[in-house]
């Protein structure tokens, strides 16, 4: 996963924001220059919806593969760029933004196999580079540099996930800002790319289980229609290492709800496959399936799309810790038995501050709250008894508190001002 957006994207976005807000000087420039826009053809195309005819004279622009559309886009871009490059203050804004963004950014390390991995951006790199080391006294080596995927920077790193033993790495790439991703695999030790290739992946994670991983994808679109096909019938698949994508098995789908999205992942202990279903930008259902029982069926853990539940970890009894805003707008942590999902046991009650994230480190619950626009870390035992606050050196934002229940150590990234990034270790 890339933790930092493309510098180039931010630069274009914020430069335009400054330009439109700059006021009189830019308005005068626009008045002084005569802008000649390309002619946009209008047709007599009409559509009929529920017995009513609707004129759509620009419908031809929906054919993204047509040469006529490509020519129109190129002409529009030329007019825009010709105008922007003449703005007198543009270089000043560009220089100021570069100065503000030009500082090292480091993500919290995570362990896979015998290596510790972390993302680092030297300052103005389009994408952060993934480094690794075995001993904290040795110099870290580059493991994966997304900036080398393409010369023009249009290929970006999406998800990245290591197998349980850290031997293999699966990562997804997106071209040209598309939501479509392709998953590739690598031997982590040698950094050699494997033959596995998973296409038409969208809105998906990569979650390993034994000799393969779960991911979400749509059916392959028709030739030349990748950017036009409607997102329908999302499915969760299992890919076994070394096999062709055509052999991948559908493990979850809902043929009666074509517009739902399904995100599958395995709990840390490997006992459950969890599927989170969504219908829009907020709210989700959760289904779970035992991976220890042969031919086990999915069970509904949380129904309805009115809340935003998220599983944190497994309890030793087989129950699941869940972070939820059901009857708790600021979120709370509960314990649910998949065999009896209607009975909830509150572990950490809702507070006056919003619970933004939670994870479990061995026998401790690590919770992050938002208090007066700053992060506050609180440590609980597994029964919800408060042990203490996480002592921070200054006000800031906690990032990367990604603990694991089976580990004894967690790295924390803390964003401070004026210190950009601080790394610390909790044992």
TIKEMI-493616 format. One line per 2 residues: number of its first residue (from 1); their letters; for each residue x, y, z of C-alpha. Coordinates in nm, 3 decimals. Layout:
<rs>
NUM> a> X/Y/Z  ...
</rs>
This chain:
<rs>
1> xx> 0.000/0.000/0.000  0.125/0.350/-0.080
3> xx> 0.083/0.588/0.211  0.150/0.908/0.020
5> xx> -0.044/1.045/-0.272  0.131/1.149/-0.586
7> xx> 0.310/1.481/-0.540  0.224/1.570/-0.897
9> xx> -0.149/1.519/-0.829  -0.138/1.739/-0.521
11> xx> 0.058/2.002/-0.708  -0.197/2.027/-0.986
13> xx> -0.490/2.032/-0.745  -0.359/2.290/-0.502
15> xx> -0.211/2.509/-0.772  -0.555/2.536/-0.931
17> xx> -0.709/2.612/-0.590  -0.462/2.897/-0.542
19> xx> -0.515/3.022/-0.894  -0.892/3.038/-0.869
21> xx> -0.866/3.208/-0.532  -0.595/3.453/-0.630
23> xx> -0.838/3.725/-0.726  -0.802/4.033/-0.943
25> xx> -0.463/3.974/-1.106  -0.575/3.646/-1.258
27> xx> -0.910/3.789/-1.365  -0.730/4.066/-1.552
29> xx> -0.513/3.810/-1.725  -0.821/3.624/-1.841
31> xx> -0.976/3.946/-1.971  -0.660/4.048/-2.152
33> xx> -0.631/3.714/-2.333  -0.888/3.588/-2.576
35> xx> -0.949/3.217/-2.516  -1.069/3.021/-2.817
37> xx> -1.236/2.701/-2.704  -1.258/2.396/-2.933
39> xx> -1.593/2.342/-3.098  -1.794/2.065/-2.934
41> xx> -2.016/1.884/-3.178  -2.385/1.849/-3.091
43> xx> -2.593/1.564/-3.230  -2.964/1.485/-3.235
45> xx> -2.922/1.177/-3.013  -3.220/1.105/-2.787
47> xx> -3.289/0.846/-2.516  -3.620/0.720/-2.385
49> xx> -3.658/0.677/-2.008  -3.987/0.550/-1.864
51> xx> -4.178/0.674/-2.165  -4.016/1.019/-2.171
53> xx> -3.773/1.126/-2.444  -3.456/1.302/-2.326
55> xx> -3.221/1.482/-2.564  -2.853/1.401/-2.510
57> xx> -2.655/1.594/-2.776  -2.318/1.511/-2.616
59> xx> -2.376/1.137/-2.583  -2.096/1.071/-2.833
61> xx> -1.843/1.179/-2.568  -1.928/0.868/-2.365
63> xx> -1.743/0.652/-2.617  -1.403/0.683/-2.451
65> xx> -1.226/0.470/-2.713  -1.334/0.679/-3.012
67> xx> -1.063/0.880/-3.190  -1.301/1.174/-3.212
69> xx> -1.330/1.182/-2.831  -0.953/1.154/-2.788
71> xx> -0.901/1.448/-3.025  -1.158/1.655/-2.833
73> xx> -0.987/1.585/-2.499  -0.646/1.673/-2.642
75> xx> -0.776/2.003/-2.778  -0.941/2.093/-2.447
77> xx> -0.621/2.016/-2.256  -0.417/2.229/-2.495
79> xx> -0.637/2.533/-2.429  -0.614/2.482/-2.052
81> xx> -0.237/2.436/-2.046  -0.176/2.734/-2.277
83> xx> -0.370/2.953/-2.036  -0.217/2.819/-1.715
85> xx> 0.145/2.844/-1.828  0.107/3.219/-1.885
87> xx> -0.026/3.300/-1.538  0.227/3.531/-1.371
89> xx> 0.202/3.383/-1.020  0.204/3.016/-1.112
91> xx> 0.577/2.963/-1.062  0.562/3.138/-0.724
93> xx> 0.292/2.902/-0.605  0.482/2.602/-0.745
95> xx> 0.801/2.702/-0.566  0.616/2.757/-0.238
97> xx> 0.439/2.420/-0.255  0.763/2.239/-0.333
99> xx> 0.927/2.399/-0.031  0.638/2.299/0.197
101> xx> 0.633/1.937/0.078  1.006/1.880/0.049
103> xx> 1.080/1.693/0.371  1.131/1.320/0.442
105> xx> 0.819/1.121/0.531  0.850/0.782/0.699
107> xx> 0.576/0.527/0.768  0.560/0.290/1.062
109> xx> 0.757/-0.035/1.004  0.582/-0.371/0.990
111> xx> 0.734/-0.718/1.004  0.698/-0.993/0.743
113> xx> 0.912/-1.302/0.775  1.256/-1.205/0.901
115> xx> 1.240/-0.851/0.761  1.104/-0.518/0.881
117> xx> 0.948/-0.311/0.602  0.867/0.059/0.593
119> xx> 0.768/0.325/0.341  0.977/0.637/0.295
121> xx> 0.940/0.941/0.072  1.251/1.159/0.040
123> xx> 1.035/1.466/-0.013  0.903/1.519/-0.362
125> xx> 0.881/1.163/-0.489  0.551/1.084/-0.659
127> xx> 0.518/0.762/-0.458  0.680/0.640/-0.140
129> xx> 0.945/0.370/-0.171  0.922/0.045/0.028
131> xx> 1.244/-0.038/0.216  1.339/-0.330/0.437
133> xx> 1.600/-0.440/0.689  1.665/-0.738/0.916
135> xx> 1.876/-0.572/1.184  1.806/-0.214/1.290
137> xx> 2.183/-0.150/1.279  2.211/-0.232/0.910
139> xx> 2.129/-0.002/0.621  1.784/-0.054/0.476
141> xx> 1.760/-0.173/0.117  1.502/-0.082/-0.144
143> xx> 1.246/-0.361/-0.178  0.994/-0.201/-0.415
145> xx> 1.009/0.141/-0.579  0.675/0.235/-0.740
147> xx> 0.840/0.534/-0.910  1.013/0.294/-1.149
149> xx> 0.693/0.128/-1.274  0.657/0.379/-1.558
151> xx> 0.857/0.672/-1.695  0.565/0.914/-1.684
153> xx> 0.454/0.819/-1.331  0.110/0.700/-1.440
155> xx> 0.141/0.352/-1.283  0.079/0.351/-0.909
157> xx> 0.109/0.096/-0.630  -0.219/-0.004/-0.467
159> xx> -0.241/-0.284/-0.213  0.055/-0.484/-0.087
161> xx> 0.040/-0.796/0.128  0.288/-1.062/0.242
163> xx> 0.217/-1.429/0.290  0.195/-1.554/0.648
165> xx> 0.559/-1.666/0.649  0.676/-1.353/0.465
167> xx> 0.809/-1.561/0.175  0.583/-1.414/-0.092
169> xx> 0.458/-1.063/-0.164  0.143/-0.980/-0.362
171> xx> 0.091/-0.625/-0.482  -0.154/-0.447/-0.711
173> xx> -0.086/-0.183/-0.975  -0.315/0.076/-1.131
175> xx> -0.251/0.249/-1.464  -0.352/0.605/-1.542
177> xx> -0.551/0.652/-1.225  -0.795/0.374/-1.313
179> xx> -0.983/0.184/-1.042  -0.892/-0.135/-1.227
181> xx> -0.595/-0.309/-1.063  -0.373/-0.600/-1.161
183> xx> -0.218/-0.816/-0.888  0.136/-0.947/-0.929
185> xx> 0.341/-1.177/-0.707  0.704/-1.172/-0.603
187> xx> 0.943/-1.400/-0.419  1.027/-1.172/-0.126
189> xx> 1.377/-1.305/-0.059  1.506/-1.284/-0.417
191> xx> 1.268/-1.004/-0.526  1.201/-1.212/-0.837
193> xx> 0.864/-1.159/-1.005  0.649/-1.472/-1.035
195> xx> 0.423/-1.576/-1.321  0.096/-1.521/-1.128
197> xx> -0.114/-1.234/-1.265  -0.465/-1.144/-1.148
199> xx> -0.662/-0.899/-1.366  -0.986/-0.700/-1.340
201> xx> -0.945/-0.644/-0.968  -1.134/-0.349/-0.825
203> xx> -1.226/-0.227/-0.473  -1.024/-0.510/-0.324
205> xx> -0.776/-0.608/-0.060  -0.524/-0.894/-0.067
207> xx> -0.558/-1.131/0.228  -0.337/-1.441/0.250
209> xx> -0.446/-1.778/0.381  -0.211/-2.077/0.367
211> xx> -0.100/-2.121/0.003  -0.299/-1.838/-0.152
213> xx> -0.500/-1.524/-0.094  -0.850/-1.377/-0.116
215> xx> -0.927/-1.079/-0.340  -1.231/-0.908/-0.497
217> xx> -1.295/-0.859/-0.867  -1.555/-0.817/-1.139
219> xx> -1.604/-1.026/-1.450  -1.369/-0.923/-1.732
221> xx> -1.525/-0.639/-1.935  -1.589/-0.665/-2.306
223> xx> -1.300/-0.579/-2.534  -1.239/-0.202/-2.534
225> xx> -1.508/-0.135/-2.272  -1.298/-0.140/-1.953
227> xx> -1.376/0.225/-1.874  -1.745/0.202/-1.961
229> xx> -1.864/-0.125/-1.810  -2.106/-0.095/-1.521
231> xx> -1.977/-0.222/-1.185  -2.203/-0.521/-1.123
233> xx> -2.174/-0.858/-0.950  -1.865/-0.805/-0.739
235> xx> -1.718/-1.134/-0.614  -1.462/-1.255/-0.361
237> xx> -1.217/-1.508/-0.508  -0.941/-1.731/-0.374
239> xx> -0.620/-1.755/-0.576  -0.381/-2.042/-0.512
241> xx> -0.013/-1.963/-0.561  0.121/-2.081/-0.897
243> xx> -0.218/-2.140/-1.061  -0.379/-1.949/-1.348
245> xx> -0.649/-1.692/-1.269  -0.899/-1.908/-1.458
247> xx> -0.863/-2.162/-1.176  -0.953/-1.913/-0.902
249> xx> -1.257/-2.008/-0.694  -1.551/-1.778/-0.618
251> xx> -1.600/-1.793/-0.241  -1.864/-1.520/-0.201
253> xx> -2.116/-1.345/-0.426  -2.476/-1.225/-0.421
255> xx> -2.652/-1.262/-0.755  -2.963/-1.088/-0.621
257> xx> -2.774/-0.768/-0.529  -2.562/-0.678/-0.833
259> xx> -2.450/-0.336/-0.705  -2.306/-0.447/-0.371
261> xx> -1.932/-0.452/-0.311  -1.765/-0.731/-0.114
263> xx> -1.432/-0.706/0.064  -1.286/-1.027/0.203
265> xx> -1.010/-1.075/0.460  -0.882/-1.336/0.704
267> xx> -0.856/-1.272/1.078  -0.502/-1.271/1.215
269> xx> -0.527/-1.614/1.375  -0.660/-1.755/1.048
271> xx> -0.979/-1.902/1.191  -1.232/-1.686/1.005
273> xx> -1.287/-1.544/0.660  -1.465/-1.211/0.697
275> xx> -1.663/-1.044/0.419  -1.768/-0.682/0.453
277> xx> -2.052/-0.580/0.219  -2.136/-0.222/0.123
279> xx> -2.401/-0.053/-0.087  -2.266/0.301/-0.086
281> xx> -2.008/0.528/0.073  -2.108/0.447/0.430
283> xx> -2.255/0.156/0.622  -2.175/-0.211/0.585
285> xx> -2.280/-0.563/0.675  -2.038/-0.828/0.799
287> xx> -2.045/-1.201/0.728  -1.804/-1.459/0.871
289> xx> -1.713/-1.813/0.779  -1.504/-2.060/0.974
291> xx> -1.187/-2.167/0.792  -1.131/-2.453/1.033
293> xx> -1.454/-2.635/0.953  -1.486/-2.807/0.617
295> xx> -1.780/-2.686/0.406  -1.873/-2.422/0.665
297> xx> -2.131/-2.163/0.558  -2.119/-1.788/0.594
299> xx> -2.308/-1.641/0.890  -2.435/-1.285/0.919
301> xx> -2.253/-1.117/1.206  -2.387/-0.763/1.156
303> xx> -2.690/-0.696/0.936  -2.815/-0.373/0.782
305> xx> -2.620/-0.083/0.640  -2.698/0.177/0.906
307> xx> -2.371/0.133/1.097  -1.999/0.095/1.024
309> xx> -1.868/-0.212/1.208  -1.510/-0.339/1.176
311> xx> -1.358/-0.654/1.324  -1.045/-0.588/1.532
313> xx> -0.928/-0.936/1.631  -1.029/-1.277/1.760
315> xx> -1.080/-1.357/2.127  -0.925/-1.678/2.260
317> xx> -1.277/-1.815/2.306  -1.352/-1.782/1.936
319> xx> -1.552/-1.464/1.980  -1.467/-1.152/1.782
321> xx> -1.375/-0.802/1.896  -1.575/-0.550/1.696
323> xx> -1.549/-0.171/1.670  -1.894/-0.027/1.602
325> xx> -2.103/0.289/1.609  -2.429/0.107/1.672
327> xx> -2.601/0.302/1.952  -2.263/0.475/1.997
329> xx> -2.197/0.763/1.754  -1.842/0.800/1.892
331> xx> -1.781/0.424/1.856  -1.721/0.151/2.111
333> xx> -1.563/-0.195/2.122  -1.779/-0.503/2.173
335> xx> -1.733/-0.879/2.180  -1.955/-1.098/1.959
337> xx> -1.995/-1.474/1.941  -2.047/-1.574/1.574
339> xx> -2.268/-1.858/1.697  -2.497/-1.608/1.872
341> xx> -2.445/-1.271/1.694  -2.742/-1.096/1.853
343> xx> -2.575/-1.094/2.196  -2.315/-0.817/2.228
345> xx> -2.085/-0.765/2.523  -1.946/-0.414/2.560
347> xx> -1.572/-0.420/2.627  -1.477/-0.053/2.583
349> xx> -1.771/0.182/2.619  -1.828/0.494/2.411
351> xx> -1.657/0.810/2.540  -1.699/1.182/2.473
353> xx> -1.415/1.154/2.218  -1.442/0.970/1.888
355> xx> -1.269/0.632/1.875  -1.087/0.647/1.540
357> xx> -0.907/0.312/1.543  -0.831/0.012/1.763
359> xx> -0.602/-0.290/1.749  -0.480/-0.559/1.985
361> xx> -0.117/-0.614/2.083  -0.079/-0.945/2.267
363> xx> -0.298/-0.886/2.577  -0.359/-0.513/2.532
365> xx> -0.616/-0.311/2.339  -0.456/-0.007/2.175
367> xx> -0.719/0.258/2.108  -0.679/0.593/1.932
369> xx> -0.919/0.877/2.004  -0.962/1.221/1.852
371> xx> -0.946/1.486/2.124  -0.942/1.856/2.034
373> xx> -0.825/1.773/1.680  -0.528/1.570/1.813
375> xx> -0.472/1.199/1.863  -0.488/1.045/2.207
377> xx> -0.375/0.687/2.268  -0.529/0.482/2.550
379> xx> -0.426/0.130/2.650  -0.681/-0.119/2.790
381> xx> -0.659/-0.480/2.895  -0.865/-0.735/2.702
383> xx> -1.161/-0.689/2.937  -1.172/-0.315/2.876
385> xx> -1.005/-0.197/3.195  -0.799/0.114/3.134
387> xx> -0.428/0.059/3.196  -0.307/0.405/3.103
389> xx> -0.253/0.671/2.839  0.012/0.653/2.572
391> xx> 0.264/0.920/2.662  0.328/1.133/2.354
393> xx> 0.612/1.386/2.328  0.379/1.653/2.185
395> xx> 0.042/1.706/2.024  0.007/1.531/1.691
397> xx> -0.158/1.261/1.487  -0.102/0.891/1.552
399> xx> -0.042/0.692/1.237  0.051/0.333/1.178
401> xx> -0.050/0.192/1.517  -0.099/-0.142/1.344
403> xx> -0.050/-0.392/1.623  -0.105/-0.767/1.596
405> xx> -0.248/-0.988/1.864  0.022/-1.252/1.813
407> xx> 0.312/-1.006/1.842  0.473/-0.838/2.140
409> xx> 0.589/-0.520/1.970  0.417/-0.245/1.772
411> xx> 0.561/0.048/1.581  0.389/0.382/1.594
413> xx> 0.422/0.672/1.351  0.345/1.010/1.505
415> xx> 0.301/1.321/1.294  0.408/1.628/1.489
417> xx> 0.454/1.997/1.421  0.710/2.130/1.356
419> xx> 0.871/1.782/1.349  0.724/1.607/1.042
421> xx> 0.752/1.245/1.150  0.853/1.060/1.463
423> xx> 0.901/0.687/1.496  0.872/0.519/1.830
425> xx> 0.838/0.162/1.955  0.600/0.018/2.211
427> x> 0.692/-0.310/2.377
</rs>
